[in-house]
Amino acid sequence: MEEKRIRIYNCAKELFRTKGFKDTNISEITKKAGMAVGTFYNYYSSKEKLFMDIFLEENTKLKKDCLESLDLTQSPLTVVRQIITMNAAGINDSPILREWYNKSVFEKIERVFREENGVEAVHFVYDSFLELVTLWQAQGKMRKDIDSKMIMMLFAAIITVDTHKEEIGLDYFPELPELLTELVMKGLTDCS
């Protein structure tokens, strides 16, 4: 049974990469996997749930790769700039992660996923980065008067601003997230 679930997952991942979420349907996934549509529902409740599982796996891998390639001896500003740059590059390189920028698609996927898994299921605060912030606070490199989870939300806001390019104005990018990063980090590292 696990073999069937893995086959569905892998076939869906390939189709989502080549066709995108919107243009991939369950019957294509099961046909590619060599099984009946009904079999899909033995393993996944919806296409959205399957996509979100794949998205989260890709996102986790990207974050892990980012952390492994960082030089943590550099200043927090330099490290955070590198994280944001690597994150943006990783998203642009992955057709699955690029769906994050397709607002109409991703809002629906996230809503269905939260309904099925609970409100905390989609939590884009990354534990490894949270540990890094906590370490910087302990070392006196980052303000301790701001909760580490709030700091993570500041970083999430910087990353999320990228999904609002059209509303803000394309001519402000990529400078806007870079400037936000610099200003936020200056405020967070002013430990006087």
C-alpha positions in Angstrom: 0.0 0.0 0.0 2.8 2.4 0.8 4.2 1.7 -2.7 1.0 3.0 -4.2 1.0 6.2 -2.1 4.6 6.9 -3.1 3.9 6.3 -6.8 0.9 8.7 -6.6 3.1 11.2 -4.8 6.0 11.0 -7.3 3.7 11.1 -10.4 1.9 14.1 -9.0 5.2 15.8 -8.2 6.3 15.4 -11.8 3.1 16.6 -13.2 2.9 19.6 -10.9 6.5 20.5 -12.0 5.7 20.3 -15.7 2.1 21.5 -15.8 1.5 23.4 -12.6 -1.1 22.9 -10.0 -4.0 24.3 -11.9 -3.4 22.3 -15.1 -2.9 19.0 -13.3 -5.9 16.9 -12.4 -6.4 13.7 -10.3 -7.2 11.6 -13.3 -3.9 12.5 -15.0 -2.0 11.7 -11.8 -3.6 8.3 -11.4 -3.3 7.5 -15.1 0.5 8.3 -14.9 0.7 6.2 -11.7 -1.1 3.3 -13.4 -4.1 3.1 -11.1 -7.8 4.0 -10.8 -8.9 7.4 -9.7 -10.7 5.9 -6.7 -7.3 4.6 -5.4 -6.1 8.2 -5.1 -8.7 8.9 -2.4 -7.4 5.9 -0.3 -4.2 8.0 0.2 -5.1 11.7 -0.3 -8.3 13.5 0.4 -7.8 16.1 -2.3 -5.4 17.4 -5.0 -4.8 20.4 -2.7 -3.7 18.2 0.2 -1.3 16.2 -2.1 0.1 19.4 -3.6 0.6 21.0 -0.2 2.5 17.9 1.1 4.8 18.1 -2.0 5.1 21.9 -1.6 6.0 21.6 2.1 8.6 18.9 1.3 10.2 21.1 -1.4 10.1 24.1 0.9 11.7 22.2 3.8 14.5 20.9 1.5 15.1 24.5 0.3 15.4 25.8 3.8 17.7 22.9 4.8 19.9 23.5 1.8 20.0 27.3 2.7 21.1 26.6 6.3 23.8 24.1 5.3 25.4 26.6 2.9 25.5 29.6 5.3 28.6 30.9 7.0 27.1 31.6 10.4 30.2 33.4 11.6 29.2 36.4 9.5 27.0 39.2 10.9 23.3 38.5 11.3 22.6 41.1 8.5 24.8 39.3 6.1 23.4 35.9 7.0 19.8 37.0 6.7 20.5 38.7 3.4 22.0 35.4 2.2 18.9 33.4 3.5 16.5 35.7 1.7 18.5 35.7 -1.5 18.9 31.9 -1.5 15.2 31.5 -0.6 14.2 33.7 -3.6 16.5 31.9 -6.0 15.3 28.5 -4.7 11.7 29.5 -5.2 12.4 30.8 -8.7 14.2 27.5 -9.6 11.3 25.3 -8.5 8.1 25.2 -10.5 6.3 23.8 -7.4 7.6 26.5 -5.0 6.8 29.2 -7.6 3.1 28.4 -7.1 3.5 30.5 -3.9 3.4 33.5 -6.2 0.2 32.4 -7.9 -2.1 34.0 -5.4 -5.4 32.6 -6.6 -4.0 29.1 -6.7 -2.0 29.2 -3.4 -4.8 30.8 -1.4 -7.1 28.0 -2.3 -4.5 25.3 -1.7 -3.6 26.7 1.7 -7.3 27.2 2.7 -8.2 23.6 1.9 -5.0 22.3 3.6 -5.8 24.3 6.8 -9.4 23.0 6.8 -8.2 19.4 6.6 -5.2 19.7 8.9 -5.9 22.5 11.3 -4.9 26.2 11.4 -1.4 25.5 12.6 -0.6 23.0 9.9 0.7 25.6 7.5 3.3 27.4 9.6 6.0 29.1 7.6 8.2 29.8 10.7 11.2 27.6 10.2 12.5 25.9 13.4 16.1 26.0 12.3 15.9 29.7 11.6 14.2 30.3 14.9 17.0 28.5 16.7 19.5 30.8 14.9 17.6 33.9 16.0 17.5 32.6 19.6 21.3 31.9 19.4 21.9 35.5 18.2 19.8 36.8 21.0 21.8 34.7 23.5 25.1 36.0 22.0 23.9 39.6 22.3 23.9 40.0 18.5 20.2 40.6 18.3 17.7 42.4 20.6 16.4 40.3 23.4 13.4 42.6 24.1 11.6 41.2 21.1 10.3 37.7 21.2 12.1 35.4 18.8 8.9 34.3 17.2 8.0 37.9 16.5 11.3 38.3 14.8 10.6 35.3 12.6 7.3 37.0 11.7 9.2 40.1 10.6 11.3 37.9 8.3 8.1 36.2 7.0 6.7 39.6 6.3 9.8 40.5 4.2 9.5 37.3 2.2 5.8 37.7 1.8 6.0 41.2 0.4 7.4 39.5 -2.7 3.9 38.0 -3.3 2.4 41.5 -3.5 4.6 42.9 -6.3 1.7 43.8 -8.5 -0.1 45.7 -5.8 3.0 47.5 -4.6 4.5 48.1 -8.0 7.0 46.0 -9.9 9.4 48.9 -10.3 10.2 48.7 -6.5 11.5 45.2 -6.8 14.0 43.7 -5.9 15.1 46.8 -4.1 12.1 46.9 -1.7 12.7 43.5 0.1 16.5 44.3 0.2 15.8 47.7 1.9 13.3 46.2 4.2 15.8 43.5 5.2 18.5 46.1 5.9 16.2 48.3 8.0 14.7 45.5 10.0 18.1 44.0 10.7 19.5 47.3 11.7 16.6 47.7 14.2 17.0 44.1 15.4 20.8 44.3 15.9 20.8 47.6 17.7 21.3 46.0 21.1 22.3 49.2 23.0 
